[in-house]
Amino acid sequence: MSLHFSVLASGSTGNAFYVETEEHSILVDAGLSGKQMDLLFQQINRDPSKLSAILVTHEHSDHIKGLGILARKYNLPIYANEKTWAAMESGIGQISTDQKFVFDMETVQSFGDLDIESFGVSHDAAEPMFYVFHHQGKKVVQITDTGYVSDRMKGIISNADAYIFESNHDVQMLRMGRYPWSVKRRILSDVGHVSNEDAAIAMSEVAGDRTKRIYLAHLSLDNNMKDLARMSVAQTLEAQGIRVGENFDLFDTDPKKPTELVCV
């Protein structure tokens, strides 16, 4: 059995990512209500009570909304770095001490046949980090909620089999939209979110011979659209000499329904 995954939900209203091997299953973030999380698991025919752990990327509500509820209901261990724990504890309710684990940035945690590597990103949270999943030579990368993709990040995430990659906004839609300038400035900043074009440039620099699937994630409901994101990313990649459909395929994610559970 190889590495399987599904983007359960992705967007400004809630985020959750599921990955499994033959021995273990992991949830990254639980950014929807407990009831919605259960429904997402039903849609991929998986049982959340069987999870080995929940990993947390950062403390923003669209990543932890259902975290406490899910962990208490199914008695699941939660892994986060110390600064994220301090920032989110008041927002997730009482969690038993034996369910709390520290996962430091720039380290590797092993869950049997699954090695999970954490790396820091640039976002306006306490200590945000995302993950690379390694299993039997396969590599899946999750990277959203970052204002830019640094050379250090690129070195860590390069040549993965699959990416869940932030493509948050169209710059013109954001600039012309209804958000206050303070919010626009935050999104466009180095601790905000990556635009469609900037995401594509980073993809062109990290995708390798083994890369087959890239999922466009964390799309803004107000400042992006699935078709626009795919078109912008594909055009920017083509300008870099990369043809979507030949080198790799692009896939949508959705804020309310999971992607197909696929194998890499």
VEXDREN-2710 file (C-alpha; in Angstrom, 1 decimal):
% VEXDREN-2710
k/r/px/py/pz
1/MET/0.0/0.0/0.0
2/SER/1.4/3.4/-1.0
3/LEU/0.7/6.8/0.4
4/HIS/-3.0/7.9/0.1
5/PHE/-4.3/11.4/0.7
6/SER/-7.4/13.7/0.4
7/VAL/-7.8/17.4/0.8
8/LEU/-10.9/17.2/2.9
9/ALA/-11.5/21.0/2.8
10/SER/-9.5/24.0/1.7
11/GLY/-10.2/27.7/1.7
12/SER/-10.6/30.7/4.0
13/THR/-13.7/29.1/5.7
14/GLY/-11.9/25.9/6.8
15/ASN/-9.0/23.6/6.1
16/ALA/-8.3/19.9/6.7
17/PHE/-6.0/17.4/5.0
18/TYR/-6.0/13.6/5.4
19/VAL/-3.1/11.2/4.7
20/GLU/-2.7/7.5/5.3
21/THR/-0.5/4.5/4.9
22/GLU/-1.2/0.9/5.6
23/GLU/-0.2/1.4/9.3
24/HIS/-1.3/5.0/10.1
25/SER/-3.7/7.8/9.3
26/ILE/-3.1/11.4/10.0
27/LEU/-5.3/14.5/9.9
28/VAL/-3.6/17.9/9.4
29/ASP/-5.8/20.7/10.9
30/ALA/-9.5/20.5/11.7
31/GLY/-10.8/23.9/10.5
32/LEU/-14.5/23.1/10.3
33/SER/-17.0/22.2/12.9
34/GLY/-16.9/18.8/14.5
35/LYS/-20.1/17.8/12.7
36/GLN/-18.7/19.0/9.3
37/MET/-15.5/17.1/10.0
38/ASP/-17.4/13.9/10.6
39/LEU/-19.3/14.4/7.3
40/LEU/-16.1/14.9/5.4
41/PHE/-14.7/11.6/6.7
42/GLN/-17.9/9.9/5.7
43/GLN/-17.4/11.1/2.1
44/ILE/-14.0/9.5/1.8
45/ASN/-15.3/6.4/3.7
46/ARG/-12.9/6.7/6.6
47/ASP/-13.4/6.6/10.3
48/PRO/-12.0/9.6/12.3
49/SER/-11.8/7.4/15.5
50/LYS/-9.1/5.4/13.8
51/LEU/-6.8/8.4/13.3
52/SER/-3.2/8.1/14.7
53/ALA/-2.9/11.8/15.3
54/ILE/-4.0/15.3/14.4
55/LEU/-1.2/17.7/13.4
56/VAL/-1.7/21.4/13.6
57/THR/-0.1/24.0/11.2
58/HIS/-1.0/27.2/13.1
59/GLU/-3.7/28.6/15.4
60/HIS/-5.9/30.5/13.0
61/SER/-9.6/29.6/13.3
62/ASP/-9.9/28.2/9.8
63/HIS/-7.4/25.5/10.9
64/ILE/-8.5/24.7/14.4
65/LYS/-12.3/25.3/14.6
66/GLY/-13.2/21.6/15.1
67/LEU/-9.9/20.5/16.7
68/GLY/-10.9/20.3/20.3
69/ILE/-14.2/18.8/19.6
70/LEU/-12.7/16.1/17.3
71/ALA/-9.9/15.3/19.7
72/ARG/-12.2/15.0/22.7
73/LYS/-14.8/12.9/20.9
74/TYR/-12.4/10.3/19.6
75/ASN/-9.6/10.7/22.3
76/LEU/-7.0/11.6/19.6
77/PRO/-3.5/12.9/20.2
78/ILE/-2.7/16.5/19.0
79/TYR/0.7/17.5/17.8
80/ALA/1.8/21.2/17.5
81/ASN/4.9/23.2/18.3
82/GLU/5.0/25.0/21.7
83/LYS/4.2/28.5/20.4
84/THR/1.2/27.2/18.5
85/TRP/0.0/25.3/21.6
86/ALA/0.3/28.5/23.6
87/ALA/-1.6/30.5/21.0
88/MET/-4.4/28.1/20.4
89/GLU/-5.2/26.5/23.8
90/SER/-7.8/29.1/24.7
91/GLY/-9.6/28.5/21.4
92/ILE/-9.9/24.7/21.5
93/GLY/-11.2/24.0/25.0
94/GLN/-9.9/21.6/27.6
95/ILE/-7.6/18.9/26.2
96/SER/-6.2/16.1/28.4
97/THR/-2.5/16.3/29.1
98/ASP/-2.0/12.8/27.7
99/GLN/-3.4/14.0/24.3
100/LYS/-0.9/16.9/24.0
101/PHE/2.3/16.4/22.1
102/VAL/5.0/18.8/20.9
103/PHE/6.1/18.7/17.3
104/ASP/9.0/21.1/16.9
105/MET/9.6/23.0/13.7
106/GLU/12.3/21.6/11.3
107/THR/12.1/18.2/12.9
108/VAL/10.8/14.7/11.8
109/GLN/8.2/12.7/13.6
110/SER/7.9/9.0/12.7
111/PHE/4.5/7.2/12.9
112/GLY/5.6/3.7/12.0
113/ASP/5.9/3.5/8.2
114/LEU/5.3/7.3/7.8
115/ASP/7.9/10.0/8.4
116/ILE/6.6/13.5/8.7
117/GLU/8.9/16.5/8.3
118/SER/7.9/19.9/9.5
119/PHE/9.1/23.2/8.1
120/GLY/8.4/26.9/8.8
121/VAL/6.5/29.2/6.6
122/SER/6.0/33.0/6.5
123/HIS/2.5/33.8/7.9
124/ASP/1.1/36.1/10.6
125/ALA/0.8/33.4/13.3
126/ALA/2.8/32.4/16.3
127/GLU/5.0/29.8/14.7
128/PRO/3.3/28.5/11.5
129/MET/4.7/25.3/9.9
130/PHE/3.6/22.8/7.3
131/TYR/4.6/19.2/6.5
132/VAL/6.3/16.8/4.1
133/PHE/5.1/13.2/4.2
134/HIS/7.6/10.5/3.4
135/HIS/6.6/6.8/2.8
136/GLN/8.5/4.1/1.0
137/GLY/10.2/6.6/-1.3
138/LYS/7.1/8.6/-1.9
139/LYS/6.8/12.3/-1.0
140/VAL/3.7/14.5/-0.5
141/VAL/4.0/18.2/0.4
142/GLN/1.4/20.5/2.0
143/ILE/2.3/24.2/1.8
144/THR/-0.4/26.9/2.3
145/ASP/-0.7/30.0/4.4
146/THR/2.6/31.6/3.5
147/GLY/3.4/35.1/2.1
148/TYR/6.2/33.8/-0.1
149/VAL/8.1/30.6/-0.7
150/SER/11.7/31.0/0.3
151/ASP/14.8/29.2/-1.1
152/ARG/14.9/27.3/2.2
153/MET/11.3/26.1/1.8
154/LYS/12.0/25.2/-1.9
155/GLY/15.0/23.0/-0.9
156/ILE/12.8/21.1/1.6
157/ILE/9.8/20.6/-0.7
158/SER/11.5/20.0/-4.0
159/ASN/10.6/17.1/-6.3
160/ALA/7.6/15.7/-4.5
161/ASP/5.2/13.2/-6.0
162/ALA/2.3/15.5/-5.1
163/TYR/1.8/19.0/-3.8
164/ILE/-1.1/20.7/-1.9
165/PHE/0.0/24.2/-2.8
166/GLU/-1.5/27.6/-1.9
167/SER/-3.0/29.6/-4.8
168/ASN/-4.8/32.1/-2.6
169/HIS/-5.8/35.1/-4.7
170/ASP/-5.8/37.0/-8.0
171/VAL/-3.9/40.2/-7.3
172/GLN/-6.2/42.4/-9.4
173/MET/-9.3/40.9/-7.8
174/LEU/-7.9/41.5/-4.4
175/ARG/-6.8/45.1/-5.2
176/MET/-10.2/46.0/-6.7
177/GLY/-12.2/44.1/-4.1
178/ARG/-14.2/45.1/-1.0
179/TYR/-11.6/44.4/1.6
180/PRO/-10.3/47.3/3.7
181/TRP/-6.8/48.3/2.6
182/SER/-5.3/47.1/5.9
183/VAL/-6.6/43.5/5.1
184/LYS/-5.4/43.8/1.5
185/ARG/-2.0/44.9/2.6
186/ARG/-1.8/42.0/5.1
187/ILE/-2.7/39.4/2.4
188/LEU/-0.2/40.8/-0.1
189/SER/2.6/41.0/2.5
190/ASP/5.4/38.5/3.2
191/VAL/3.3/37.1/6.1
192/GLY/0.1/36.9/4.1
193/HIS/-0.9/34.5/1.3
194/VAL/0.7/33.5/-2.0
195/SER/-1.0/34.7/-5.2
196/ASN/-1.8/32.5/-8.3
197/GLU/1.2/33.8/-10.2
198/ASP/3.6/33.6/-7.4
199/ALA/2.4/30.1/-6.6
200/ALA/3.0/29.0/-10.2
201/ILE/6.5/30.5/-10.2
202/ALA/7.4/28.6/-7.0
203/MET/5.8/25.4/-8.5
204/SER/8.1/25.8/-11.6
205/GLU/11.1/25.8/-9.3
206/VAL/10.2/22.9/-7.0
207/ALA/8.4/20.4/-9.3
208/GLY/10.6/17.6/-10.5
209/ASP/10.6/14.5/-12.7
210/ARG/8.5/12.6/-10.2
211/THR/5.9/15.3/-9.7
212/LYS/2.5/14.2/-11.1
213/ARG/-0.2/16.1/-9.1
214/ILE/-0.5/19.6/-7.8
215/TYR/-3.6/20.7/-5.9
216/LEU/-4.4/24.4/-5.9
217/ALA/-5.4/25.1/-2.3
218/HIS/-6.7/27.8/0.1
219/LEU/-8.4/29.8/-2.6
220/SER/-10.0/33.0/-1.4
221/LEU/-13.8/33.0/-1.7
222/ASP/-13.8/36.8/-2.5
223/ASN/-10.5/37.2/-4.4
224/ASN/-10.2/34.1/-6.6
225/MET/-12.1/31.4/-8.6
226/LYS/-11.2/27.8/-9.4
227/ASP/-11.1/28.4/-13.2
228/LEU/-9.2/31.6/-12.8
229/ALA/-6.6/30.0/-10.5
230/ARG/-6.1/27.1/-12.9
231/MET/-5.8/29.4/-15.9
232/SER/-3.4/31.8/-14.2
233/VAL/-1.2/29.0/-12.8
234/ALA/-1.1/27.1/-16.2
235/GLN/-0.2/30.3/-18.1
236/THR/2.5/31.3/-15.7
237/LEU/3.9/27.7/-15.8
238/GLU/3.8/27.7/-19.6
239/ALA/5.8/30.9/-19.6
240/GLN/8.4/29.0/-17.5
241/GLY/8.5/26.1/-20.1
242/ILE/6.2/23.8/-18.2
243/ARG/3.0/22.4/-19.8
244/VAL/0.2/21.3/-17.5
245/GLY/-1.0/17.9/-18.6
246/GLU/2.4/16.9/-19.8
247/ASN/4.7/17.5/-16.9
248/PHE/2.0/17.2/-14.2
249/ASP/-1.8/17.8/-13.7
250/LEU/-3.5/20.5/-11.7
251/PHE/-6.4/19.7/-9.4
252/ASP/-9.0/21.9/-7.6
253/THR/-9.8/21.8/-3.9
254/ASP/-13.0/22.9/-2.3
255/PRO/-14.0/24.5/1.0
256/LYS/-16.8/22.1/1.6
257/LYS/-16.1/18.8/-0.1
258/PRO/-13.1/16.5/-0.2
259/THR/-11.0/15.6/-3.1
260/GLU/-10.9/12.0/-4.2
261/LEU/-8.7/9.8/-2.0
262/VAL/-5.8/9.1/-4.3
263/CYS/-2.6/7.0/-4.2
264/VAL/0.9/8.2/-5.0
END
